[in-house]
Structure formats: structure tokens, C-alpha cells
């Protein structure tokens, strides 16, 4: 039977269960709720909480519900929501590595995701149509007497997973099961919508950062949309990148770049830094702040992020040295000022960026780190905001900027 024929059969079943005579609880009020209030659920946990509350009121002997939806994410393969009658709802974000776990291999989720039919577990009747005994041992510990796992198929034919479990001695009736199969047809488009929202936010956060993603999702998508912000600007650049490009195989060069970016991100993002651009081997980060106190905090956060990034890569470089691989060296320039944060580009290709003198000065300060043989330099304006002791190294011309500019460094040395 074709997928289309299967879908038609399922829809016919759903229509009969919704409109035709049946025993027990009625699917109609639940379907009405899903098509009205249920569509307003902002996330999957809210939708599952409302769904299970209504299923219990209708009389379904439900003690356990779990669903899993595949997603497109650099770190995650799926998100899952679980509900237990005595615990409520929780969400689990599954990493790509979950596919390698022994408890995933042969699990009901894997079985259904890769084309398998529904799974029924009913030990009292000898129903155990699956080979993942360890999973069903867990159900025994939970005192689940009846369990059914069903495919939840999206409009792009993606096969996702949903399961229902009961502790009732009699378990689910045939009528219950028919209604649950029909219910999944109503649930699929709602969870697909939630996945599309999750996907939109994920992709935007991955490629433009969380703060900018919020701006885009809130409607700032026209070319020229912009605002003046106060911020600490971080500009960093790898040492001898041209030489590394010429000497390293492509795979090793990408690995080096990723390791550098990963350590910088791990140091800056928890302290409020938003990576705005990766520019080849350069990184542009904005620590936005409103008001003098917030700006002072942002300045100290940026310096502490730099110290952490250098310290983390110092450990990495010891390992690289033992493997006779080139060290990862980079410089950081920091400045503070007012910049324009806005949507810049062509009518068909836009990017959020920051422009202004503060950005140029941070980049020029980074270039001076090579001449002063120190990895971190910053301006007088930023030094005035710091609680970290600093020292002035001199007044120098900065390319493209008028006059001489004071250059500062931390009093304490930085391991690189």
C-alpha cells in the first residue's frame, strides 16, 4: 500500500472516530481544542501539558506520554517532550551523539524513525513486538501495563515519534487505540509548526547570534533598520594565518579555525558577548550595554573573556605542540563607544552588522598587538572602565584614524 493510500485510510479512520459512533470518551472536544486553543501554544511543553490534562478528563487511562521530533541544529538531532502523570512535562534536547548510544540502537524511536510500523507492548497478553528488551524492562519498572508507539508523520514525510503508556490493569481498549491513532493526525501539524518555529530561531541564532535573531524575529528585516547602541567592541585575528593556509591541509586548517572560534565563543558568550561575524580568521564580538554601570560591566566582561580564551588555548597549544602541530596564536583589540547596529546589504542579501569609529579602532588596536608583542590591547576609554590594573604602553598612530591614540595593556602577563 502506498504512503498516500495509508494516509487516506488513516484520515478515514480519524473521521469515523471523530464523527461516527464509538464507545467511551469522545475525540471531538479534544480535536476542537487542538484546532483552536492548542494552536496558540507557544512551545511543545505547553501543548503536551494541555493535551494530557484533557485526555485525563475525557477518561483515557494515561500515565505516560513521550514524543520526539527531529530537527536541524548544529548540536542537536532532535527535541523530545516527556509527560508523566505524577511529574508533569519536561523537555530533552538530544545531541547528535545519541545515535551511538546502546539504548538508542533498536529503540522504538529508531524503529519508527527509520520506517517501522507502530509498536505495541502488553505483557499481560503476550504482546511484545520488538527486540529492545532493555527498553521494555524500563517500562516494567515504571509499572506500565500497556504501551503503544506511533509514527507522527509531517508534511515533508519526516517520520517522528509519539508514544502513550498506561498503568491501568486493563490498559487501553481497542477503541482507545483507534482514537489515539486518529489523534496523532491532529497532533502532527501542530508539532510540525512548533518545529518550524524552533528551526527558524535555531538557524537565526546559529548564523547571526541570539540578540540579532530576536531582532529579526520581531520584525527588523528591512534594509536600513538600525539603532545606535553603546557597546564594547572585540576584534580578534589569528597570527600568521596566511602561512597556516599555505602549510596546512584544508581539513587541519578548518580544525584549527574551529578550535580557535570555539574557545573564543565559550569565553565571550556566557559574559554577554554576541559574535556578530566570523571574517575569515577574524572575529567581531559586541558586548552591548545601556548606561554607565552596564558599560563598565561589559568592559570587564570583555577583558575576562579574553583572559579565559587565551588560557584555554594555552592548554590546547601544549597538546598541539606534543603532536607537532602549529600553535593557535591570536590578538585581541578592545574599544568602547557608540556604534550603529543595523541591517545592511543589498535588497536580496542582508546582514546585521555594526559600523562606526569604535569598530575601526578595535580592529586597529588588534593590529598593534603584533608590534607590542602582547596578545591584548585596549583604548584609554576602555581602560577607564576596568577594575583590572592596566598600564599605558604609548601613543601611536592607528591606520585610518587621525592623530595619536593611547594603547593600554593589562599589568599582569597573559599566557598564550
C-alpha positions as CSV (number, residue, x, y, z in Angstrom):
1,X,0.0,0.0,0.0
2,X,1.4,3.4,-0.9
3,X,2.0,6.2,1.6
4,X,-0.8,8.2,0.1
5,X,-3.2,5.2,0.5
6,X,-2.1,4.8,4.1
7,X,-2.8,8.5,4.7
8,X,-6.2,8.2,3.1
9,X,-7.0,5.2,5.3
10,X,-5.8,7.0,8.4
11,X,-7.9,10.0,7.6
12,X,-11.0,7.9,7.0
13,X,-10.3,6.3,10.4
14,X,-9.9,9.7,12.0
15,X,-13.1,10.9,10.5
16,X,-15.0,7.9,11.7
17,X,-13.7,8.2,15.2
18,X,-14.4,11.9,15.3
19,X,-17.9,11.9,13.8
20,X,-19.1,8.3,13.9
21,X,-20.5,6.4,16.9
22,X,-18.0,4.9,19.3
23,X,-17.6,3.7,22.8
24,X,-16.0,5.5,25.7
25,X,-14.6,9.0,25.5
26,X,-15.1,11.3,22.5
27,X,-12.3,12.6,20.4
28,X,-14.4,15.6,19.1
29,X,-13.9,18.0,22.0
30,X,-10.2,17.3,22.0
31,X,-9.9,17.9,18.3
32,X,-11.8,21.2,18.7
33,X,-9.4,22.3,21.4
34,X,-6.4,21.3,19.3
35,X,-7.7,23.3,16.3
36,X,-8.4,26.4,18.5
37,X,-6.6,26.9,21.8
38,X,-4.0,24.2,21.0
39,X,-2.8,26.2,18.0
40,X,-1.9,29.1,20.3
41,X,0.6,27.0,22.4
42,X,3.9,28.8,22.3
43,X,6.0,25.7,22.8
44,X,5.7,21.9,22.9
45,X,5.7,21.6,26.7
46,X,2.6,23.8,26.9
47,X,0.9,21.9,24.2
48,X,1.6,18.5,25.8
49,X,0.5,19.7,29.2
50,X,-2.8,20.9,27.8
51,X,-3.3,17.7,25.8
52,X,-2.7,15.3,28.6
53,X,-4.9,17.3,31.0
54,X,-7.8,17.0,28.6
55,X,-7.1,13.3,27.8
56,X,-7.3,12.5,31.5
57,X,-10.5,14.5,31.9
58,X,-12.0,12.6,29.0
59,X,-11.3,9.3,30.7
60,X,-8.2,7.9,28.9
61,X,-6.2,5.8,31.4
62,X,-3.0,7.6,30.6
63,X,0.2,7.7,32.8
64,X,2.9,8.4,30.3
65,X,3.4,10.3,27.0
66,X,6.6,10.9,25.1
67,X,7.3,12.4,21.7
68,X,10.4,13.1,19.7
69,X,10.8,15.4,16.8
70,X,13.9,15.5,14.5
71,X,15.4,19.0,14.0
72,X,18.1,20.7,12.0
73,X,20.6,22.0,14.5
74,X,24.5,22.1,14.7
75,X,24.4,20.4,18.1
76,X,21.1,18.6,18.3
77,X,19.4,15.8,16.3
78,X,16.0,16.0,18.0
79,X,14.0,17.5,20.8
80,X,11.7,15.4,23.0
81,X,9.0,16.1,25.4
82,X,8.0,13.7,28.2
83,X,5.0,13.7,30.4
84,X,4.4,11.6,33.5
85,X,1.1,11.7,35.4
86,X,2.9,12.3,38.7
87,X,5.7,14.5,37.4
88,X,4.4,16.7,34.6
89,X,6.2,17.7,31.5
90,X,9.9,18.0,30.7
91,X,11.9,18.6,27.6
92,X,15.1,16.9,26.4
93,X,17.4,18.2,23.7
94,X,19.1,15.2,22.1
95,X,22.7,15.6,20.8
96,X,23.8,14.0,17.5
97,X,25.9,11.5,19.5
98,X,22.7,9.9,20.9
99,X,22.6,7.8,17.8
100,X,25.7,6.0,19.1
101,X,24.2,5.1,22.5
102,X,23.4,1.5,23.1
103,X,20.0,2.3,24.4
104,X,19.1,4.1,21.2
105,X,20.1,1.3,18.9
106,X,17.0,-0.8,18.3
107,X,14.8,1.5,20.4
108,X,11.2,2.3,19.5
109,X,12.3,5.8,18.4
110,X,14.9,4.4,16.0
111,X,12.5,1.7,14.8
112,X,9.8,4.2,13.9
113,X,12.1,6.9,12.6
114,X,13.5,4.6,10.0
115,X,10.3,3.3,8.6
116,X,9.0,0.8,11.2
117,X,5.3,0.3,12.0
118,X,3.7,1.0,15.3
119,X,4.9,-0.9,18.4
120,X,2.5,-2.4,21.0
121,X,3.7,-3.6,24.4
122,X,1.2,-5.6,26.5
123,X,3.0,-8.2,28.6
124,X,-0.3,-9.5,30.2
125,X,-1.4,-10.5,26.7
126,X,2.0,-11.6,25.5
127,X,2.3,-8.6,23.1
128,X,5.9,-7.7,22.7
129,X,6.6,-6.9,19.0
130,X,10.0,-5.6,19.5
131,X,13.6,-6.7,20.2
132,X,14.8,-3.9,22.6
133,X,14.2,-5.8,25.8
134,X,16.1,-3.3,27.9
135,X,13.6,-0.5,27.0
136,X,10.7,-2.7,28.0
137,X,12.4,-3.6,31.2
138,X,12.3,0.2,32.0
139,X,8.5,0.1,31.3
140,X,8.2,-2.8,33.8
141,X,9.9,-0.7,36.4
142,X,7.5,2.1,35.7
143,X,4.6,-0.4,36.1
144,X,3.4,0.4,32.6
145,X,1.0,-2.4,31.6
146,X,0.1,-1.1,28.1
147,X,2.2,0.9,25.7
148,X,1.8,2.0,22.1
149,X,4.4,3.9,20.0
150,X,3.2,5.5,16.7
151,X,4.7,7.4,13.8
152,X,3.9,11.1,13.7
153,X,4.4,12.0,10.0
154,X,4.9,15.6,8.9
155,X,4.0,17.2,5.6
156,X,7.6,16.6,4.3
157,X,7.2,12.9,5.1
158,X,9.6,13.1,8.1
159,X,8.8,10.3,10.5
160,X,8.7,11.4,14.1
161,X,7.7,9.5,17.2
162,X,4.9,9.6,19.8
163,X,4.0,7.1,22.5
164,X,1.3,6.6,25.1
165,X,1.5,4.4,28.2
166,X,-0.9,3.3,30.9
167,X,-0.6,1.6,34.3
168,X,-4.2,0.5,34.3
169,X,-4.6,-3.2,34.6
170,X,-6.9,-3.3,31.7
171,X,-4.7,-0.9,29.7
172,X,-6.0,0.7,26.5
173,X,-9.2,-0.6,24.9
174,X,-9.3,-1.2,21.1
175,X,-11.5,2.0,21.0
176,X,-8.8,3.9,22.9
177,X,-6.1,2.8,20.5
178,X,-8.2,3.7,17.4
179,X,-8.7,7.2,18.8
180,X,-5.1,7.6,19.7
181,X,-4.1,6.7,16.1
182,X,-6.6,9.3,14.9
183,X,-5.4,11.8,17.5
184,X,-1.9,11.7,16.1
185,X,-3.2,13.0,12.7
186,X,-4.4,16.1,14.5
187,X,-1.2,16.5,16.5
188,X,1.3,16.2,13.6
189,X,0.6,19.6,12.0
190,X,0.8,21.3,15.4
191,X,4.1,19.8,16.3
192,X,5.4,20.5,12.8
193,X,4.5,24.2,13.3
194,X,6.4,24.2,16.7
195,X,9.4,22.5,15.0
196,X,9.4,25.2,12.2
197,X,9.4,27.9,14.9
198,X,12.2,26.1,16.7
199,X,14.1,25.7,13.5
200,X,13.7,29.4,12.5
201,X,15.1,30.5,15.8
202,X,17.9,27.9,15.8
203,X,19.1,28.8,12.4
204,X,19.0,32.6,13.1
205,X,20.8,32.2,16.4
206,X,23.4,29.9,14.7
207,X,24.2,32.3,11.9
208,X,23.6,35.8,13.3
209,X,23.6,35.3,17.1
210,X,20.7,35.3,19.7
211,X,20.3,39.1,20.1
212,X,20.2,39.7,16.4
213,X,17.9,36.7,15.9
214,X,15.4,38.2,18.3
215,X,15.5,41.4,16.3
216,X,14.9,39.6,13.0
217,X,12.0,37.5,14.5
218,X,10.4,40.6,16.0
219,X,10.3,42.2,12.5
220,X,13.6,44.1,11.9
221,X,14.1,42.6,8.5
222,X,14.0,45.7,6.2
223,X,17.3,47.0,4.8
224,X,18.2,50.1,6.7
225,X,16.6,49.1,10.0
226,X,19.2,50.3,12.6
227,X,19.7,51.6,16.0
228,X,22.5,53.4,17.9
229,X,23.9,51.2,20.7
230,X,26.6,51.6,23.3
231,X,29.0,48.6,23.3
232,X,32.4,47.2,23.9
233,X,33.8,46.0,20.6
234,X,36.1,43.0,20.4
235,X,38.1,42.4,17.3
236,X,40.5,39.4,17.2
237,X,42.7,37.9,14.5
238,X,44.8,34.8,14.1
239,X,48.6,35.2,13.9
240,X,50.3,34.0,10.6
241,X,47.0,32.9,9.1
242,X,48.5,33.2,5.6
243,X,51.3,30.9,6.5
244,X,49.0,28.4,8.1
245,X,46.8,28.5,5.0
246,X,49.8,27.7,2.8
247,X,51.3,25.0,5.0
248,X,48.3,23.1,6.4
249,X,46.0,20.6,4.7
250,X,42.5,22.0,4.4
251,X,41.0,19.7,7.0
252,X,43.6,20.7,9.6
253,X,43.2,24.3,8.8
254,X,39.4,24.1,9.4
255,X,40.0,22.1,12.6
256,X,42.4,24.9,13.8
257,X,39.9,27.6,12.9
258,X,37.1,25.8,14.7
259,X,39.1,25.2,17.8
260,X,40.0,28.9,17.9
261,X,36.4,30.0,17.4
262,X,35.1,27.5,19.9
263,X,37.3,28.8,22.7
264,X,36.6,32.4,22.0
265,X,32.9,31.8,21.9
266,X,33.0,29.7,25.1
267,X,34.7,32.6,26.9
268,X,32.7,35.5,25.4
269,X,29.1,34.3,25.1
270,X,28.5,33.5,28.8
271,X,29.7,37.0,29.6
272,X,27.2,38.7,27.3
273,X,29.3,38.9,24.1
274,X,27.5,38.3,20.9
275,X,29.6,37.0,18.0
276,X,28.4,39.2,15.1
277,X,30.8,38.0,12.4
278,X,33.4,35.4,11.6
279,X,35.5,37.2,9.0
280,X,38.0,34.6,7.7
281,X,40.3,34.2,10.7
282,X,38.9,37.4,12.4
283,X,36.1,37.5,15.0
284,X,33.9,40.6,15.7
285,X,32.1,40.5,19.0
286,X,29.7,43.0,20.5
287,X,29.2,43.4,24.3
288,X,26.1,45.7,24.2
289,X,25.3,47.8,27.3
290,X,22.9,50.6,28.3
291,X,24.2,53.0,30.9
292,X,27.5,53.6,32.6
293,X,27.2,50.7,35.1
294,X,26.3,48.2,32.4
295,X,29.1,49.5,30.1
296,X,31.6,49.2,33.0
297,X,30.5,45.6,33.5
298,X,30.7,44.9,29.7
299,X,34.3,46.2,29.6
300,X,35.4,44.0,32.5
301,X,33.5,41.0,30.9
302,X,35.3,41.5,27.6
303,X,38.7,41.6,29.3
304,X,37.9,38.5,31.4
305,X,36.7,36.7,28.3
306,X,40.0,37.5,26.6
307,X,41.9,36.2,29.5
308,X,39.9,33.0,29.6
309,X,40.2,32.4,25.8
310,X,44.0,32.8,26.0
311,X,44.2,30.5,29.0
312,X,42.0,27.8,27.3
313,X,44.1,27.9,24.1
314,X,47.3,27.8,26.0
315,X,46.3,24.3,27.2
316,X,45.3,23.4,23.7
317,X,48.6,24.6,22.4
318,X,50.5,22.3,24.8
319,X,48.7,19.4,23.3
320,X,49.3,20.7,19.8
321,X,53.0,21.0,20.5
322,X,53.2,17.4,21.6
323,X,51.6,16.4,18.3
324,X,54.0,18.7,16.4
325,X,51.2,20.9,15.2
326,X,51.3,24.7,14.9
327,X,50.1,26.7,17.9
328,X,47.0,28.8,17.8
329,X,48.0,32.4,18.4
330,X,45.8,35.4,18.1
331,X,45.5,39.0,19.2
332,X,42.5,41.0,20.6
333,X,41.8,44.7,20.3
334,X,39.1,46.2,22.6
335,X,37.4,49.6,22.4
336,X,34.2,51.1,23.7
337,X,31.8,53.5,22.0
338,X,28.6,54.2,20.3
339,X,28.0,52.2,17.1
340,X,25.2,51.7,14.6
341,X,23.7,48.2,14.8
342,X,21.7,47.6,11.7
343,X,20.5,45.7,8.6
344,X,23.0,46.3,5.8
345,X,23.3,44.9,2.3
346,X,21.6,44.5,-1.0
347,X,17.8,44.3,-1.4
348,X,18.1,40.5,-1.6
349,X,21.0,39.7,0.7
350,X,21.1,41.4,4.2
351,X,23.2,41.1,7.3
352,X,23.1,42.7,10.7
353,X,26.4,44.5,11.4
354,X,27.9,47.2,13.5
355,X,29.6,50.2,11.9
356,X,31.3,53.2,13.4
357,X,34.6,54.5,14.6
358,X,34.7,52.2,17.6
359,X,34.7,49.1,15.3
360,X,37.6,50.5,13.3
361,X,39.6,51.5,16.4
362,X,39.2,48.0,17.9
363,X,40.5,46.4,14.7
364,X,43.4,48.9,14.5
365,X,44.3,48.1,18.2
366,X,44.4,44.4,17.4
367,X,46.9,45.1,14.6
368,X,49.1,46.8,17.1
369,X,49.3,43.6,19.3
370,X,51.9,42.3,16.9
371,X,54.1,45.5,17.2
372,X,53.9,45.5,21.0
373,X,54.3,41.7,21.2
374,X,51.3,41.3,23.6
375,X,48.0,39.5,22.8
376,X,45.6,42.0,24.3
377,X,45.4,45.8,23.7
378,X,42.7,48.3,24.5
379,X,42.0,52.0,24.4
380,X,42.1,54.6,27.1
381,X,38.3,54.8,27.1
382,X,38.1,51.1,27.9
383,X,40.9,51.2,30.4
384,X,39.0,53.9,32.4
385,X,36.1,51.4,32.9
386,X,38.2,48.5,34.1
387,X,38.7,47.1,37.6
388,X,41.7,45.2,36.3
389,X,45.0,47.1,36.7
390,X,46.4,48.3,33.4
391,X,49.3,50.2,32.0
392,X,49.8,52.6,29.1
393,X,52.3,51.4,26.5
394,X,52.4,54.6,24.5
395,X,50.7,56.8,22.0
396,X,50.7,55.5,18.4
397,X,49.1,56.4,15.1
398,X,46.3,54.0,14.0
399,X,45.8,53.4,10.3
400,X,42.9,55.4,9.0
401,X,42.3,57.3,12.3
402,X,43.5,60.9,12.9
403,X,46.1,61.8,15.5
404,X,47.9,59.6,18.1
405,X,46.0,57.1,20.2
406,X,46.9,55.7,23.6
407,X,47.4,52.0,23.8
408,X,46.9,50.1,27.0
409,X,47.6,46.5,28.2
410,X,47.0,44.6,31.4
411,X,49.6,44.9,34.1
412,X,49.7,41.2,34.5
413,X,51.1,39.0,31.8
414,X,48.9,36.7,29.8
415,X,49.9,33.1,29.0
416,X,49.5,32.3,25.3
